[in-house]
Amino acid sequence: MYKKSPNLRREISDMKMGQNDPGVDFHNGSWIRIVTSNQGSRGGRATLLVVDEFRMVDATVITSVLKKFLTAIRDPGYLKKKEYKHLKERSKEIYLSSAWLI
């Protein structure tokens, strides 16, 4: 997508590929980080957790490591405005998997 989308390229300030700290930084301050789904990934923080091919990830790792990332609640500036005080941000989880035949 990156190569074919000038709009996407304009939004990205830095992109790291490879095994050491892969991720994407955006000009607006947002970022995406990639971690492995194993016990060694403890300590990460996130507001959105995406687990790709979740059926291949040990359920214990999901509950004891990855879900613990969701302690960082997003605090966007618009919530400080009077008309939005009633709103609350929540962390989200997305689980992706390909079809599986039994």
Helices and strands as residue ranges (DSSP letters): H 6-11, E 12-16, E 23-26, E 31-33, G 39-41, E 48-51, G 54-56, H 59-61, I 62-66, G 67-71, G 77-80, G 82-84, E 92-95
